[in-house]
Amino acid sequence: MTHDTDQDTSQPTDLAARLAWLEDLEAIRTLKHRYLQAADGKDMETFRASFVEDAVCDYGPLGRFEGREALVEMFAAVALKRAEDGSYAVWDMHHAGHPVITVDGDEATGTWSLRFRQVDTVGRSETVSGIAYDDTYRRVDGEWRIATSAVRMLWGMVRPLPDDALVMGGIE
């Protein structure tokens, strides 16, 4: 019995090259997850370390940012903003999956599906969105970093928080 199959020609065939390719894929997945955890955990240093110096990110409705420091300033202004009582104004939750990653030497591309949830304690609203990320990555000094990222909103829903909703955050 014979089967016609399409062979994925993007995968290296030699064992050492295949192992290096798998290590690159895992390093990029870990980078993306670390970046998202930094956003949720309000960890500015890990957020900063996720990007190359000349990174360019288009976060859709949030805006386009050029350069790592511009991204860090946006992160501080949005994620680290405080409410009048001193608590954080917004709480985010990013869940990414379904990555399709292609590695070409020291550069790579990746697309991700994201389920995003945000609670705005000042505006008293909850946002839930389906988002697609289109990223490029660059290996710098042996470490993978995000070079570009573009957000595509697939759908979104914003609803008011009920008057009796109590939002509790564990990060301070």
N, C-alpha and C positions, 0 to 999 in steps of 0.2 A: 504494500500500500504506500503510495507517495502522497505528499502534501505540498501544495504550493504555499510558501510563506514568504512574506516580505521580511528580509533581514534588515535590521536597523544599522545602517552604515555609519551612523554617528558614534557608535561604540567602538573603542579600540579592540583589536583582536589579541594582542600579546598580553600575557598575564600581568606583568608588572604595570603596563600602561592601563589595563582595565582596573587594577587596584588603585592606581593614582586617580583615575577618573571617578571611581566610586568614592574615594576619600574627598575629592573636590565637591561632588554632589552633596555629601553629608556635611561638609564644612559650610557650604552655601545655605543648606537648610538650617543648620545651627545658627548661622549669622542672622537669618531672617527671624527665627524664633527669638533669639536674644534681643534683636531690635524691637520686636513687638512686646516682649516682656518688659523691656526698658520703658517703652511708652506707657504701658499699664502700671508699672511700678514707680513711675515718675523718677527714673534713674537717669539723670542728665549725662553723666560721664559715659555710661554704657551706650546711651543713645548717640552721643558724639562719636564714640569709637566705632560705630557701625558704618560710618560714611568715609569715603575718600575726601580729601580736602576740597576738590572742585566739584563735589556732588551737585546734581540738579534734580529737584523733586517737584513734581506738579501734583499737589494734593487736592485737585479739583476745586470744590467750593472754598477750601481753606486758602488757596493761592499757590503760586509758583515761587520756589526759593532756590537761589543760586549760591552755592558755596556752603560748606559744612557749618560755618559759624552763623550764617543766616538761618539754617535749619535749627540750630540750637537755640537761637533767639526766639524763633517761632514756637518751639517746644516749651521754652520757659514762659512765654506769654500766654499760651493756651493751657498746657497741661499742669503748669505750676501756679496758675492764677489762684488767688485765695479769695474766699467769700469774706464778708464783714466779720464773721465770727472766728476767722482764722483757719477754718477748714478749707480743703481744696474745693474749688468751684465746680470742677468736672471730674468725673470718674469714667475711665475708659476700659473696655475689654475687647481685645483683638483675638480672634481665632482664625488662623490661616491654615489652609490645606490645599490639597490637589496641585502641588507644584509641578510644573513642567520646566525643567532646567536643561539648558544646553551649554556645555563647556567647550571653549575653543582657546586652548593655551592658558593665558593669564586673564582672559575675559570670558564672561558668561552672560547668558540671558535667562530670565525666569518669569513665569506668569504664575500667579497665586489667586486663589479664591479666598475672600475674607468675609467673615461675619463680624460685624462691628456693632458694639453697643456702647452708648454713652449716656450718663446721667448728669444733667446740668442742675446743680443745686441752687444756683442763682436764678436761672431762667425757669426753674421748676419744670423741666421737660426730660423726656427719655427719647433717644434716637436709636433706632435699629436699622442697619443697612446691610445690603449685599454689595460687595465691592470687589473689583478685580484689580490686582497690582500687575503692572508690566515693569519689570526691573532689568537693569544691567548691573553687572558686578565686575570688579577689577581686583586682581591679586596684587597687593602692595606689601613689600617686605615679607613675602610668604604667607600673608593673611588676606582672606577674602573680605572685601568691603563693598557696600552699596555705592554705585557710581551714579545711577539715575533711577528714578522711580516715578511712575505715572499711575495715578488712581483713576479708575473708571467706575463711576457709580452705576450699579446695575438696578438698584431699587433702594428706596428708603422710606422710613415711617417715623414721624415725630408725633409724640402725644404728650399731653400735660401730665405732670405727676399729680396724683390726688392730694388734696390739702392735708390729709392725715399721713401721707407717706413720709417715713423717717429714713433718711439716707445715712448710712454709717460707713465710714472709711477706716481701714486699719493702718494706712500708711500716713505717717506724719513726719 
